[in-house]
């Protein structure tokens, strides 16, 4: 479950980051502030990557407790 959340955050953050960068440089017209979108995308992307790298999945923890 934790890995799935990490993947969702990573993909969502990457999409928001790309849209924010395109909005900053004028290639994409958004109703939101492009700076806010880029910052939120960066935060989500970094948190998703760290969840994927550092956390054990809930299934792994349950397997360790059984053995």
C-alpha positions as CSV (number, residue, x, y, z in Angstrom):
1,X,0.0,0.0,0.0
2,X,2.8,2.4,0.8
3,X,4.5,1.7,-2.5
4,X,1.3,2.4,-4.4
5,X,0.9,5.7,-2.6
6,X,4.6,6.5,-3.5
7,X,4.0,5.8,-7.1
8,X,0.8,7.9,-7.2
9,X,2.6,10.8,-5.6
10,X,5.6,10.5,-7.9
11,X,3.5,10.4,-11.1
12,X,1.2,13.2,-9.9
13,X,4.1,15.3,-8.8
14,X,5.9,14.8,-12.1
15,X,2.8,15.8,-14.0
16,X,2.2,18.9,-11.9
17,X,5.9,19.8,-12.1
18,X,5.9,19.6,-15.9
19,X,2.7,21.6,-16.1
20,X,4.1,24.3,-13.7
21,X,7.3,24.6,-15.6
22,X,5.5,24.9,-18.9
23,X,3.2,27.5,-17.4
24,X,6.2,29.5,-16.1
25,X,7.8,29.7,-19.5
26,X,4.5,30.6,-21.2
27,X,3.9,27.5,-23.3
28,X,0.7,26.5,-21.3
29,X,-2.1,28.7,-20.1
30,X,-3.4,27.5,-16.7
31,X,-6.1,28.9,-14.4
32,X,-3.8,28.2,-11.5
33,X,-0.5,30.0,-10.7
34,X,2.3,28.2,-12.5
35,X,4.7,28.8,-9.6
36,X,2.4,27.2,-7.1
37,X,1.8,24.2,-9.4
38,X,5.6,23.8,-9.9
39,X,6.3,24.0,-6.1
40,X,3.5,21.6,-5.2
41,X,4.6,19.2,-8.0
42,X,8.2,19.3,-6.7
43,X,7.1,18.5,-3.2
44,X,4.9,15.6,-4.3
45,X,7.6,14.3,-6.6
46,X,10.2,14.3,-3.8
47,X,7.9,12.8,-1.2
48,X,6.8,10.0,-3.6
49,X,10.4,9.1,-4.5
50,X,11.4,9.0,-0.8
51,X,8.4,6.8,0.0
52,X,9.4,4.4,-2.7
53,X,13.0,4.3,-1.6
54,X,12.9,4.2,2.1
55,X,9.7,2.6,3.4
56,X,8.9,-1.1,3.6
57,X,5.6,-2.1,2.2
58,X,2.9,-3.3,4.6
59,X,3.0,-6.8,3.1
60,X,6.8,-7.0,3.9
61,X,6.2,-5.9,7.5
62,X,3.5,-8.6,7.9
63,X,5.7,-11.3,6.5
64,X,8.5,-10.4,8.8
65,X,6.2,-10.5,11.9
66,X,4.9,-14.0,10.9
67,X,8.4,-15.5,10.7
